[in-house]
Amino acid sequence: MLKQILPPGEKFKTNDCVIDNKNDQIILLTGPNMAGKSVYLRQIGLIVLMAQIGSFVPAKSAKIGLVDRILLVLVPAITLLPAKVLFWLRCRKQQTF
């Protein structure tokens, strides 16, 4: 569907995601504003959710085990609060799940 709304001649850039429980456990994703970071993270979250309910997964291949939660923290680039306060707020927010 995305390919249908792209301007003529522009191709969608596919991407890979490798996360496992031995070597690649965390993704630290950085980059400039409007580079597609949040789209990439949401895409991974949706694919994992779709796999958990037994739905079609739009991928050439996928090995997705059981998942008990999907956590996503998007932090604004400019913040007025000190880092310690932001860390504490994030920890408190995750305790409410």
C-alpha positions, 0 to 999 in steps of 0.5 A: 500500500505504501508503494502506491502512495509514493511519488512516481520513480521513488522506491520504498527503502526496505530495512532489516531488524535482528534482535536475539537473546544472545548478541543483539538484545537492544537497539539504540537508534539515533539519527537526525529529526525526520529520519524515520526513527519512530516509524522504524520502531513502530513498524517492528512493534506492529510486526511483533504484535501481528505475529503474536496474534497469528496474523500475516507478517509482511517480511521475507522471513521472521523468527518471532518467539513469544512476547509478553510486552512491547515497550517503546520510549520515544524521547523528545530531542529538546527537553527542559527537565534534567536527565535524572528527573526524566529517568525517574519519570520513565521508570515510574511510567513503566511501573504502571503497566 
